[in-house]
């Protein structure tokens, strides 16, 4: 895949995120605070002296929120795509899990409960290599349902329910 040229903001965000996350940036921040503290007696700890550090840190923090969010969004998207590729390429994995980040919180909670149940089942098994996926669970359910439907008590219950609905 050919790399496309990044726009100016994306290049700046990548650079700024890398630069501000460096040891040098931390040392510069510490030095700035030390200089500000040392100049306190010179400026008699005035309101202006305090306002300089408050304004400076507020502006930097405000701008960094957007840069960090941009960087995190990009990283998150890349990780999701990599995970989606792994899920889509693995024969035993459920393709239903691809792109689940668009589900509602309630839907994600239901999936979480499902996987907790699968985990509990897996802990009871001797084979640690045994896989459990949604598809496998659905296949197990359909096999059970087919067996139940062939039993006489199921057929008779179905027939009596049909007669009552008429």
N, C-alpha and C positions, 0 to 999 in steps of 0.2 A: 504494500500500500504506500503510495507516494505521500510524503509529508507535505501538507499545505502550509503556506506561510501564515504564522499567527498574527492576529491583529495587534495593534500597539498596546492596548490595555492588557491583553493576555500576556504579551512579552514582559510588560512592566510588572504585572502581578506575579509572574513566575520569578522574575529577578528580585523584586522586593521581598517576597516570601522567603526566598533562599538567603538573601542578605540579612534580613532581620532575624532569621533563625540561627544566625552564625554566632560563634564565640566572640568575634570582633564587635558585633552589634551589642552584645551584652556588656562587654567591657566599655564601649562608648557610652552606654546608658548609665553604667555605674560611675564613670568619670564625670559625666554631666551632673549627676546628683551630688557628687563630692564637690565639684566646682560651685554649684548652687549653694551648698551648705557652707562652704568656706567664705563665700561672698555675703553671707547673712549678716555678720557683724559690720561689714563695710557699708551695707545699705540699711543698717539698724533694724533688720528684720521687718522692713516696711511692708505695707500692703502691696505695693508694686512688686517687691521682691517675691512675695508669696504668689502673686498673680501670674508672674512669669512661668513658674514651674507648673502651676495648675492649668494655665491656658495651653502651654506646650504639650503636656502629657494628655490633656483632653483631646486636642486636635489629632495628635499621633494615634491615640487609641481609637478615635472615631474612624480615621482612615484605614487603620489596620484591620478593623472588623470586616470591612468590605474586601480587602485584599485576601485575608485569610479565608473568608467565606467563598470567594471565587476559586481559590486554590483547593479548598476542601470539596467543593462541588465537582470540580474536574477530577480530582483523585477518586472520589466516591463513584462517579460515573464510570471511570476506567476500571475500578475494582469490580463493579457490578457486571460490566461487559466481560471481563475475564472469567468471573464466576459463571455467567450465563454460557460462555463458550465451553467451560468444563462440564456443566450440566448437560448441554446439548450434545456434546461429543461422547459422553460416558453412557454406555449401553444400559447400565443398571439404574441410572439416575432418572428421576421423573422430570420430563420436560415442562410439566405444569409449574415447576418452581422457577422457571426462567421469567424474569421481569415481574416478580411478585411485589416489588417495592411500590407498585401502583395500587395495591390492595388497601382497603380501609384498615384502621386499627383493630376493629372487631374481627375482620377476616384473618388478619395476622395472628390475633390471639387464638382463634380457632385452630389455625395451622400449628401454632406453638403447642397447644394442648394435644393435638394429634401426635406430634413428634415426641412429646413427653410420654404418651402411651406406648409408642413404638420403642422408645428407649427402655421403658419398664419391661416390655416383652423381651427385648434383646438381652437384658441383664439376666433373665431367667433361662436363657439358652446356653448350651455348652459350646456352640460354635460361634466364636467371635467374628468370623468372616461372613456370617449370614447377613444378607442385606434386607432392609425393609424400606420400601418406598410406597408412595401413595398408590402407584400402579399395582404393586404387589399386594397391598392391602385390599385394593378394589378387586383384584383377581381372586384373592382368598374369599372375599365376601360373595362374589358371583358363584364360586364353586359351592360354597355353603348353601346359597340360595337355590341353586340347581338341585342339590341333594334334598333340601327341604321340600321343594315343589314336587319331587317324585314320591314323597311319602303319602300314604293313604290319608292320614289325618289332615294334611294340608289340602288335599284335593276335596275332601268332604267339607271342610270349613269354607273353602272357596265356593263350592256348589251351594251350600246353605246361605251364604252371604248374598249370592247372586239372586236366589229365590226371594230373599227378604226385600231386596231393593226393587223388585218388580211390582 
